[in-house]
Amino acid sequence: MASFSSFSHSRPKFLSLASRIRRPHVPSYRYNSSRNLSQVVSIAPNLPTTLRNNQVLPLPDGNDLFLQLKPSTIHVFPGGIDTDKFCDALSKTLSRFPHAAGRLSRDGDDWKINLTNSPVPVTLEDSDKDEVIPYEQRHQVVHGDLQAYQVPVSLEGAIMGEDVPLVTFKLTSMKKTGETVLGISWNHVLGDATTLTSLLRTLSQYYQGLPPPPEPRFYRRQWPRPPTGAEGDLLYQRYTPHVAKSYPLADVVAKYTAEAQTACMMDFTFTAANLDELHKRAVRWQPEDEWYNQDSVKLTQQDALTAYLIGLHNRCLDKPIHSLMNMMSYRTREVDGNALYRHPRNAANCVYLPTFDLSTSSSLPELAKGHSSRYY
């Protein structure tokens, strides 16, 4: 759960204190019929868009790995939302991120987003619940089921080429607390978390009547296709064993369900002091002068925390963790000497998922080193 101020860092005034959610009265918007306390508003991008000279946005090889992922997020605000302003701000935001108003399609092995400028659904709903998340759970990173505050995008529908949105919004007015919940469901083919954050910041600025951030870029890095046959199989097995084997979608769901039945969640609480101490211990192996070399390893607290949890697991359980799949960003790096792909506002999946062999690592510094971006 994000706090009120985290949605807009510069000025935490994204939302006005309207008394309740109300139906917008903007003639250009298209509405679906509503019933009870829920209604759906369809918001199209303001024309012309930043990609007005393009009809499609090709997706590079590798983006099919994101077809089954839908990052979701909710933001809880201590007041109501002026839905007229919200819808107007969203229309302007979609003009800058028009791929979010597009439709996914496939041509053989190639995927693309058709820039159809289709309406994006915004669900408006009232809730009689006492609270969004129990107060004692608000500090947790992982929460329980929050689907009531979101309208999940249809991944299967998008893959099958159906006319389904790639992003949805939901505004829930908490009648008892006066809070408002903004829920977003996002098809990962639109971009990574940085892309989603950029879209939300743009939405925030438009809502506040402030100048929007600079326009996003839509560069797509086309990586070389790996060789086929036995040589390609060996490369997959060595560098990306998690995608070395492919299964039909139904089998993937069945396998995931079976694994989930044997898994259990464990909650850990780390204070800021704990994380600082883990980080200090992890960097002890590194000579001080390497911190001034831009090519040397710069271990983060996340590296140290991941290493600690792996080490803890390996000391306590019979089956050790022997490999680690990490998600890394190349936004801060040139690719083949080309700085286009490291643009901080690039609206894309600027990430890849390598796997590291940890079988020879045992200490906290060694494991942290294995997790760090040095191996990018």
C-alpha positions in Angstrom: 0.0 0.0 0.0 1.3 3.4 -0.9 0.9 6.4 1.3 -0.8 9.6 0.3 2.4 11.5 -0.2 4.1 8.7 -2.1 1.9 9.2 -5.2 3.2 12.8 -5.7 6.5 13.5 -4.1 6.8 17.1 -4.9 3.4 18.2 -3.7 1.2 15.7 -1.9 -2.0 17.3 -3.2 -3.0 14.8 -5.9 -6.5 14.6 -4.5 -9.0 17.2 -3.6 -11.2 16.6 -0.6 -14.4 16.0 -2.5 -17.0 14.6 -0.2 -17.7 11.5 -2.3 -17.1 9.9 -5.7 -19.6 11.4 -8.3 -20.2 10.7 -11.9 -18.3 13.0 -14.2 -20.2 15.4 -16.5 -17.9 15.7 -19.5 -19.7 15.2 -22.8 -16.7 13.7 -24.7 -16.4 10.8 -22.3 -18.3 7.6 -23.0 -20.1 5.8 -20.1 -21.4 2.3 -19.6 -24.6 1.8 -17.6 -24.2 1.5 -13.9 -26.2 -0.2 -11.1 -26.1 -0.1 -7.4 -23.0 1.7 -6.1 -20.7 0.8 -9.0 -20.3 2.4 -12.5 -17.7 2.3 -15.3 -16.4 5.3 -17.1 -14.6 4.9 -20.4 -11.7 7.4 -20.9 -10.1 7.8 -24.3 -6.8 9.6 -24.8 -6.8 13.3 -25.7 -5.8 13.7 -29.4 -3.4 14.0 -30.9 -1.1 11.7 -29.0 2.7 11.6 -28.8 2.7 8.6 -31.2 0.2 10.2 -33.6 2.5 9.3 -36.6 2.5 5.6 -35.7 -0.1 2.9 -36.0 1.7 0.1 -34.1 4.3 -0.2 -31.5 6.4 -3.4 -32.2 7.5 -5.4 -29.1 11.0 -6.8 -29.2 11.8 -10.5 -28.8 11.6 -11.4 -25.1 8.5 -9.4 -24.3 6.5 -12.5 -24.6 7.9 -13.4 -21.2 5.8 -10.6 -19.8 2.5 -11.7 -21.4 1.5 -13.6 -18.2 2.3 -10.8 -15.8 0.1 -8.0 -14.5 1.6 -5.8 -11.9 -1.0 -4.3 -9.7 -0.8 -1.4 -7.2 -3.2 0.4 -4.9 -2.9 3.9 -3.4 -4.9 4.9 -0.4 -5.7 8.6 0.1 -7.2 10.4 3.1 -10.0 12.0 1.2 -12.2 11.9 -1.9 -11.3 12.3 -5.6 -12.8 14.9 -7.9 -13.6 12.5 -10.7 -14.1 15.2 -13.3 -10.5 16.3 -12.7 -9.3 12.7 -12.5 -10.9 11.7 -15.8 -9.6 14.8 -17.5 -6.1 14.2 -16.2 -6.2 10.6 -17.3 -7.3 11.5 -20.8 -4.3 13.9 -21.0 -2.0 11.2 -19.5 -3.1 8.6 -22.1 -2.2 11.1 -24.8 1.4 10.9 -23.6 1.2 7.1 -23.0 -1.0 6.1 -26.0 0.3 2.5 -26.0 -1.7 2.1 -22.7 -4.8 2.8 -24.8 -3.8 0.2 -27.4 -4.6 -3.4 -28.1 -2.2 -6.4 -28.2 -1.9 -8.4 -31.4 0.3 -11.1 -32.8 1.8 -11.6 -36.3 3.4 -15.1 -36.3 6.2 -14.9 -33.6 6.1 -11.1 -33.5 4.0 -9.2 -31.0 2.9 -5.6 -31.2 0.6 -3.0 -29.6 -1.9 -1.5 -32.1 -2.2 2.2 -31.2 -6.0 2.2 -31.4 -6.6 5.0 -28.9 -9.3 2.8 -27.3 -11.0 3.9 -24.1 -9.6 2.8 -20.8 -12.1 1.7 -18.2 -12.3 3.5 -14.8 -14.6 1.8 -12.3 -16.2 4.0 -9.6 -17.5 2.3 -6.5 -18.5 2.9 -2.9 -17.6 0.6 -0.1 -19.0 0.0 3.4 -15.9 -1.7 4.7 -14.5 -0.5 7.9 -10.9 -0.1 6.5 -8.8 -0.9 3.5 -6.1 -2.8 5.3 -6.1 -3.4 9.1 -3.9 -0.9 10.8 -1.5 -3.5 12.3 -0.8 -4.8 8.7 -0.1 -1.5 7.0 3.7 -1.8 7.5 3.9 -5.1 5.7 5.3 -5.4 2.2 3.0 -8.2 1.1 -0.7 -7.9 2.0 -3.7 -10.2 1.6 -6.3 -10.2 -1.1 -6.8 -6.7 -2.4 -8.7 -7.6 -5.5 -11.8 -5.8 -4.3 -10.0 -2.5 -5.1 -8.9 -3.5 -8.6 -10.3 -4.6 -11.9 -7.7 -7.1 -13.2 -6.7 -6.8 -16.8 -7.5 -9.9 -18.9 -4.1 -11.5 -19.8 -5.7 -14.4 -21.6 -8.0 -12.1 -23.6 -5.0 -9.9 -24.6 -3.0 -12.9 -25.7 -5.9 -14.2 -27.8 -6.2 -10.8 -29.6 -9.5 -9.9 -28.0 -10.6 -6.3 -27.7 -9.6 -5.9 -24.0 -7.8 -3.0 -22.3 -4.1 -3.3 -21.2 -4.6 -1.1 -18.1 -7.6 -0.5 -15.8 -8.3 1.9 -13.0 -10.6 1.7 -10.1 -11.6 4.4 -7.6 -13.2 3.1 -4.4 -14.8 5.5 -1.9 -14.6 4.2 1.7 -17.8 5.6 3.1 -16.8 4.9 6.8 -13.3 6.3 6.8 -13.6 9.0 4.1 -10.6 7.5 2.3 -10.3 6.8 -1.4 -8.5 3.9 -2.9 -7.0 4.1 -6.4 -6.3 0.6 -7.8 -4.4 0.0 -11.1 -4.0 -3.3 -13.0 -1.3 -3.1 -15.6 -0.4 -5.5 -18.4 3.4 -5.9 -18.2 3.8 -5.6 -22.0 3.2 -1.9 -21.5 6.4 -1.5 -19.6 8.2 -2.1 -16.2 7.5 -0.5 -12.9 9.5 2.6 -13.8 7.1 3.1 -16.8 4.0 2.7 -14.6 5.5 5.1 -12.0 6.1 7.6 -14.8 2.5 7.3 -16.0 1.2 7.8 -12.5 3.4 10.9 -11.9 2.1 12.4 -15.1 -1.4 11.7 -14.0 -0.7 13.3 -10.6 0.8 16.5 -12.2 -2.2 16.9 -14.6 -4.6 16.4 -11.7 -2.9 19.1 -9.7 -2.9 21.5 -12.6 0.9 21.4 -12.6 3.2 21.1 -15.7 3.6 17.4 -16.6 7.0 15.7 -16.6 8.9 15.5 -19.9 7.3 13.2 -22.5 8.2 9.5 -22.4 10.3 7.8 -25.1 9.3 4.6 -26.8 12.7 3.1 -27.8 12.7 -0.7 -28.1 15.9 -2.7 -28.0 15.8 -5.6 -30.4 18.2 -8.2 -28.9 19.8 -10.7 -31.3 17.9 -14.0 -31.5 19.8 -17.0 -30.0 20.9 -19.8 -32.2 18.5 -22.7 -32.7 19.1 -26.4 -32.1 21.5 -27.9 -29.6 23.6 -24.8 -29.4 20.7 -22.6 -28.5 19.4 -25.1 -26.0 22.8 -25.1 -24.2 22.8 -21.3 -24.0 19.2 -21.2 -22.6 20.1 -23.9 -20.0 23.2 -22.0 -18.9 22.0 -18.4 -18.8 18.2 -18.6 -18.5 17.2 -22.1 -17.3 13.8 -20.7 -16.2 12.8 -20.4 -19.9 14.7 -23.3 -21.3 11.5 -25.3 -21.4 8.1 -24.1 -22.6 4.7 -25.4 -21.7 1.1 -24.8 -22.9 -0.6 -22.1 -20.8 -2.9 -24.7 -19.1 0.1 -26.7 -18.0 1.8 -23.6 -16.6 -1.2 -22.8 -14.5 -1.4 -26.4 -13.3 2.3 -26.5 -12.4 2.1 -23.2 -10.6 -1.0 -24.3 -8.6 0.8 -27.5 -7.6 3.8 -25.7 -6.4 1.7 -23.1 -4.5 0.1 -25.9 -2.5 3.5 -26.9 -1.0 4.6 -23.4 -0.3 4.0 -21.3 2.8 4.6 -17.6 3.5 7.0 -16.5 6.3 6.9 -12.9 7.6 10.1 -11.2 8.6 10.5 -7.7 10.0 13.7 -5.7 9.4 14.3 -2.3 10.9 16.3 0.4 9.2 19.2 -0.4 11.6 19.0 -4.1 10.6 19.3 -3.3 6.9 22.2 -0.9 7.6 24.1 -3.5 9.5 23.6 -6.2 6.9 24.8 -3.7 4.2 27.9 -2.9 6.3 28.8 -6.6 6.7 28.2 -7.3 3.0 30.7 -4.6 1.8 33.5 -5.5 4.2 35.1 -7.6 1.5 35.4 -4.7 -0.9 38.4 -2.4 -0.9 37.5 1.2 -0.1 39.2 2.5 -3.3 36.8 0.5 -5.4 33.9 2.7 -4.4 35.5 5.4 -6.5 35.7 3.2 -9.6 32.5 3.4 -11.6 33.0 -0.1 -12.9 33.3 -1.8 -9.5 30.5 -3.5 -7.6 28.2 -1.1 -5.7 26.3 -3.4 -3.3 22.9 -2.1 -2.2 20.8 -2.9 0.9 18.7 -5.1 -1.4 21.7 -7.1 -2.4 22.6 -7.6 1.3 19.0 -8.5 2.3 18.6 -11.1 -0.5 22.0 -12.6 0.4 21.0 -12.8 4.1 17.8 -14.6 3.3 19.5 -17.1 1.0 22.2 -17.8 3.6 19.5 -18.2 6.3 17.6 -20.7 4.1 20.8 -22.6 3.3 21.7 -23.0 6.9 18.3 -24.1 8.1 16.9 -26.4 5.4 18.1 -29.6 3.8 17.8 -28.4 0.2 20.0 -25.4 -0.4 19.4 -22.6 -2.9 21.9 -23.2 -5.6 20.8 -20.6 -8.2 19.2 -17.1 -8.1 17.1 -15.5 -10.8 17.4 -11.8 -10.6 15.6 -9.0 -12.5 17.9 -6.2 -13.6 17.5 -2.9 -15.4 19.7 -1.6 -18.1 18.2 1.9 -17.9 21.5 3.3 -16.5 23.7 1.5 -19.0 24.6 2.0 -22.6 23.8 -0.9 -24.9 26.3 -1.6 -27.6 27.6 1.9 -27.1 24.1 3.3 -27.7 22.7 5.6 -25.0 19.1 5.6 -26.4 18.1 2.5 -24.5 19.2 3.9 -21.1 16.9 6.9 -21.4 15.3 7.3 -17.9 11.9 8.0 -19.4 11.9 5.1 -21.8 8.4 3.5 -21.6 9.4 -0.1 -22.0 10.5 -3.2 -20.2 14.1 -2.2 -19.8 14.9 -5.3 -17.8 16.2 -8.8 -18.2 16.3 -11.9 -16.0 19.6 -13.7 -15.7 20.3 -16.7 -13.4 23.4 -16.9 -11.2 25.1 -20.0 -9.9 25.4 -19.7 -6.1 26.7 -23.2 -5.4 30.2 -22.0 -4.5 29.0 -19.0 -2.4 28.3 -19.4 1.3 29.2 -16.1 3.1 27.1 -13.0 3.2 29.6 -11.0 1.1 29.9 -13.7 -1.5 26.1 -14.1 -1.9 25.6 -10.3 -2.0 28.2 -10.2 -4.7 26.3 -12.8 -6.7 23.1 -10.9 -6.4 24.6 -7.5 -7.4 24.4 -5.9 -10.8 28.1 -6.6 -11.4 27.0 -9.7 -13.4 24.8 -7.6 -15.7 
